[in-house]
Amino acid sequence: MNKHRRWPRIALLAATLTLMTVLALPVVDLMGIGPNLGLPVGYYGRFNRVLAQIHASSDIEVVRTTLHRDQELEDFYITVRHDDREIRLRFEEAHTRPFNELVQELKRVGL
């Protein structure tokens, strides 16, 4: 086969693989298999939405996060620094609780 004829096939194969990867990433995120893509839905959705609420406040620094990964993201913990003190936020059974209830945890500690 001529070398010039192979390049379009290789380019098409590369483009197809790239497109398949881009389309598969959100599906993988929904299932919790891959990395956290920061989406507000899917496996990490509630965690990402709570984290976005925290990041919306400029005077709060996220120190550490801990995730209990299982079939669902059941529990997660976020340690923040606010007014020179560290606060550990506990979001247990987060996968079954309404999002408004999770946000109340932030208000409960004054964030």
Backbone torsions as a table, in degrees:
resi	resn	phi	psi	omega
1	MET	NA	140.3	-179.2
2	ASN	-67.6	139.0	-178.1
3	LYS	-60.1	-35.2	-178.9
4	HIS	-70.3	-25.0	179.7
5	ARG	-80.1	-24.1	-178.7
6	ARG	-74.6	-33.3	-174.9
7	TRP	-59.4	-44.5	177.5
8	PRO	-61.7	-36.2	178.2
9	ARG	-68.1	-41.2	178.7
10	ILE	-66.0	-41.7	178.5
11	ALA	-64.2	-41.4	177.9
12	LEU	-64.2	-42.4	177.9
13	LEU	-62.4	-45.1	179.3
14	ALA	-62.6	-43.3	179.3
15	ALA	-64.7	-39.8	179.1
16	THR	-64.8	-45.3	179.0
17	LEU	-63.9	-39.6	177.7
18	THR	-63.4	-46.1	179.1
19	LEU	-62.5	-42.1	178.6
20	MET	-63.1	-38.9	178.8
21	THR	-65.8	-45.7	-179.7
22	VAL	-63.0	-40.0	179.4
23	LEU	-72.6	-28.5	-177.7
24	ALA	-80.6	-26.4	-175.8
25	LEU	-57.9	-46.9	177.8
26	PRO	-63.0	-35.5	178.2
27	VAL	-65.4	-42.6	178.4
28	VAL	-63.2	-40.0	178.4
29	ASP	-65.2	-38.6	178.6
30	LEU	-61.7	-31.5	-177.6
31	MET	-90.6	-11.8	-180.0
32	GLY	78.6	16.7	-177.8
33	ILE	-80.9	-43.5	-173.9
34	GLY	-97.0	-161.0	-179.4
35	PRO	-73.4	160.5	176.5
36	ASN	-73.6	118.0	-178.8
37	LEU	-91.3	0.1	178.3
38	GLY	81.4	15.2	-178.9
39	LEU	-75.3	148.1	179.2
40	PRO	-80.3	0.6	177.8
41	VAL	-127.4	168.8	176.4
42	GLY	93.5	-164.0	-174.8
43	TYR	-55.1	-46.0	-177.9
44	TYR	-95.0	7.1	-171.7
45	GLY	-54.4	-53.1	-178.6
46	ARG	-63.9	-41.6	177.4
47	PHE	-59.4	-47.7	-178.9
48	ASN	-63.8	-37.3	-179.9
49	ARG	-69.1	-40.3	176.5
50	VAL	-65.1	-43.9	179.3
51	LEU	-61.4	-37.8	177.3
52	ALA	-63.7	-37.9	177.2
53	GLN	-62.5	-41.2	-179.9
54	ILE	-67.6	-45.6	-179.1
55	HIS	-65.6	-20.8	179.2
56	ALA	-66.4	-21.8	178.5
57	SER	-95.5	118.5	-174.8
58	SER	-71.7	-18.3	-177.5
59	ASP	-95.2	12.1	178.6
60	ILE	-117.5	130.2	178.8
61	GLU	-112.3	130.0	175.2
62	VAL	-79.9	121.8	-178.4
63	VAL	-90.8	-43.8	-174.9
64	ARG	-161.0	151.3	173.3
65	THR	-128.3	145.8	176.4
66	THR	-131.9	129.2	-177.9
67	LEU	-118.7	135.2	173.6
68	HIS	-97.3	91.6	-177.2
69	ARG	-83.3	133.1	176.9
70	ASP	-151.3	-150.6	175.5
71	GLN	-61.2	-30.8	173.7
72	GLU	-131.0	159.1	176.9
73	LEU	-81.5	87.8	-171.4
74	GLU	-71.8	-50.8	-175.6
75	ASP	-129.1	146.3	169.2
76	PHE	-148.1	152.7	-176.4
77	TYR	-129.2	136.9	179.8
78	ILE	-128.7	122.1	175.4
79	THR	-99.1	126.9	-179.0
80	VAL	-122.9	159.0	173.9
81	ARG	-114.0	125.1	-178.6
82	HIS	-142.8	125.3	-178.5
83	ASP	53.5	46.5	177.6
84	ASP	61.3	22.5	173.9
85	ARG	-131.6	147.9	178.6
86	GLU	-95.7	136.6	-179.9
87	ILE	-125.6	129.0	177.1
88	ARG	-101.2	117.1	179.2
89	LEU	-94.1	132.7	-177.4
90	ARG	-114.6	119.5	178.6
91	PHE	-116.8	79.7	-177.9
92	GLU	-89.5	146.0	-176.1
93	GLU	54.5	35.3	-176.3
94	ALA	-62.7	-26.5	-177.6
95	HIS	-71.6	-15.8	-179.1
96	THR	-110.4	-10.4	-175.8
97	ARG	-91.9	146.9	175.1
98	PRO	-63.8	147.9	-177.9
99	PHE	-59.1	-37.9	179.4
100	ASN	-58.0	-35.2	178.8
101	GLU	-68.2	-36.2	177.8
102	LEU	-66.1	-39.4	179.2
103	VAL	-66.6	-31.8	178.2
104	GLN	-60.6	-31.0	176.6
105	GLU	-58.8	-38.6	178.1
106	LEU	-66.6	-43.3	-179.6
107	LYS	-67.4	-34.1	-178.4
108	ARG	-60.7	-34.1	-179.7
109	VAL	-98.2	9.6	174.7
110	GLY	83.9	24.5	178.6
111	LEU	-103.9	NA	NA
